[in-house]
Each structure stands twice: as structure tokens, then as C-alpha cells.
Amino acid sequence: MVQSRQTATTATATAADATQAWPSSNKYAQCIDEAIEAASEELRSLSLKIHENPELGLKEFKAHAWLTEYLVSKGFQVSKSAAPELDTAFIAQAGDPNSQLVIGLCSEYDALPLSAPGSKEQTTSHACAHNLIAISGVAAALGLQAVIHEYNLPAQIKLFGTPSEEQDYGKVTMLNAGDFNGVDVCMMLHGANADVIYTPFLALEKATVEFFGKASHASTTPWEGINALDAAMQVYTGVALMRQQMRPDQRVHGIIEVGGQASNIIPQYTKSLYRVRAPKDAQVQELKKRVNAIFKAAAKSTGCEVKFHWDGHLQDILTNEHLVGKFEKWMNNQGLKYASKAQQQSKLSGSTDMGNITHAIPGIHPMFNIVNLGGVDATSGGGLHTIEFAAAAATPVAHTATLRASKALAMTGVECILDPEFLKRVKREFDARDD
């Protein structure tokens, strides 16, 4: 059953206590509020359909169809990505087609493979709440569309449907294909178990390392073999020992994907996967050098040949202070107060392909609490990428939180349209960045 905003808001005491009336004195804010609230039940239905039909990256065909059909019904022009390999990407456009000012928004809708605790069976679920990210982009786009139409503002909206954030980094592919060319600012939202505007996402790069040895019988003639698993284990151990001399905000983690064929055969081939993360890309590059040395040392000491390559390069989030200040203001107007910037940045997060966008275009990536509306970090249940978080992503409170943040994001876009000097300050800050 689709629940209204009133039902969602009164679902918990924290929701009722924290929600504050959206400022009605601002005509643009009021227009956004009315547009998003008018679509609330439709957006809730869309969110639940995506949640109940989770699809892995690059296979989000149902979500893609539902989202694009809905956007077309709302007057958006939908086109494909310039990247031919992304069948489930889209670009939805509305507003003044003659304007050179383009406000970009992003929606994600891929799910995760996940196993319940103690279970060997793997399921697919929205354990990162991408069903909410999907409708947050749509909601913000609807709010901006309403303001642009009502007040004849000179601006375009481009909502980017970005597939496979979890595995294939669809935004990076779309960026490299030129889809984001001409966009002035690009923003998106992400559900979480806390409210964070200075998102401490880490830069990342992935390594695939293969060792090639020589097979032999593990009992009768083990001395004739060259053990590729020994090399893989040396890497695993070497990385573990290196962690003692790593900064606390850096990460190296991995698995042995292929460790051999049979326990009575000296393994002649192994394949391992590693991820290196750090707050800044330069730190990732330094960590890569240390990990490469471990790869080479393991090969040398075991007599194996080694092949490794790095890919999946994600950059850290470059939060634009001017943009995020406006977003914070509009969230404050709805009753939310944030922790200090230092407190927010002290809680390290994962990595996202939105980081690459923020290094190419001024942008922000706020996280909003889907568990409660009071600005309090969730202390019970699971965090992102858990079964508990997937369940939270379907609750009425999560829907209310999504629309609240979407209104603030839409008003941040309106601020860019109404105040050319503000937009210039946004771009000057971006141009002065230190990557």
C-alpha cells in the first residue's frame, strides 16, 4: 500500500518531533514543495517497485524502464548515454532548451549481491538504498522543473541515470563518453544511517594479480612444482603486515579468487583481487607502489611469474563548499542540524564513482539518514550493505527523509539559477581546487 507523506511523517516519534514546516515565505521553495509533495505517492510506488525487484549493475532493465517511462510522463525528454556499453543508462532533460545553464542530477538504481548472516545462499537486495537514490534524483528534477516552468527561469535540468555504481562505475564511463559535457554543477543524494554533508569517501583503485607456477603431485613429487598459492599467500600476508605502517585512514583489502584446482596438486595458477583506498588520490598512488613491491617480491621468492594490472580508478569526493552551504541552509530550514565538519569527516566511508564527477564538475554528494529524521546517527540495526539496511530502505520514514533532502537539493539548484554571482563563486572554488 502506498503511504502518504502524513502517514510517513507520523510513523515514528523521531519523525514527528524532527520534521519542521518547509518555509512558505519563499515562492520558489513553496513551488518545489508543492511539486514534490504532489508526486510523493507516485515516487513511493516507484521506489518500492525498484526495491522489490533488485537488479545487479548493467542489468537494471526494469528500473531503467520504470524510471524513464515515469520521466517521459512528466514531460522530460529521455535519451541514451553516448557510452554504447551502458544499456541501462539514460539522460532525462527538461527546462529551457535554449539556456546554456545546466543543472545536473544523478540517480542510481543498481542492487547488491548479499548473503544473510550464517547463510551460504546469495541474494540480490537494495542494501545500499539505491531505490531511494533513484527517486531522490527524480524528485529533485521534478522540483526544479516546476520552478523553471512557473517562473520562466533560463536553465536546463539533466537527470543522469547512472548504472552499476557498485561494480562497473557507470558514472566514470558516462563521463569519459562526454555525457556530462556542458553541465555547470552536478549533485546527488545518498541514503545512510547518518546525516552527512561533508562525505568522507575515499579514492580507490583495484588490482588484479595473477601468479603462474608449475603443477605437480602434492604428495609424490611436490619438489617439482612451483606453488602459485604460496605466492598469493605471501601477498596476503605481506599486505596484512604492511597495515601496521599505514595511516589509519588508508585501506588495502583483498581476496584470493582462485587458489588452486585440487588439494593434492601443487597450484600452478592463482588470481587475487585487491582494493587500495585513501582520502586522496595521491595517497592511493603511493600505496600502489608499496603493494606492487609486495606482488613482485612474492613472485621472486617463489619462482612464479606474476601479472597484475590496476583499474577501476575512483577519486575522492570533492565537496564544493558553496554548494553544500546552500544545501545545509535548506536542510536547516526543515529542522535538521549537522555535526561539525571535522566530526563528519572523521567517519570514513567507502568509495563512489560520484567522486570522479566532482573532480570534473562542481558538485556535492550529501548523505541523509533513512532511519530517523532527528539528525541522530543510528545505533541499532545495520549500516550500508547489510540486510537490515535494505529493509530500512523500504520504510515510510526513509521515504520522508528522501523527499526532505530532495527539496533541499532542488533549492540548491535554484540558487545557482537565480544568483549568477553565486554560481561564479561555485566555479571559482572549483577552479582553485587542489587535486
Secondary structure, 3 states (H helix, E strand, C coil): CCCCHHHHHCCCHHHHHHCCCCCCCCHHHHHHHHHHHHCHHHHHHHHHHHHHCCCCCCCCHHHHHHHHHHHHHCCCEEECCCCCCCCCCEEEEEECCCCCCEEEEEECCCCEEEECCCCCCEEEECCCCHHHHHHHHHHHHHHHHHHHHHHCCCCEEEEEECCCCCCCCHHHHHHHHCCCCCCCEEECCEEECCCECCCCCCEEEEEEEEEECECCECCCCHHHCECHHHHHHHHHHHHHHHHHHCCCCCEEEEEEEECCCCCCECCCEEEEEEEEEECCHHHHHHHHHHHHHHHHHHHHHHCCEEEEEEEEEECCCCECHHHHHHHHHHHHCCCCCCCCHHHHHCCCCCCCCHHHHHCCCCEECCEEECCCCCCCCCCCCCCCCCHHHHHHCCCHHHHHHHHHHHHHHHHHHHHHHHCHHHHHHHHHHHHCCCC
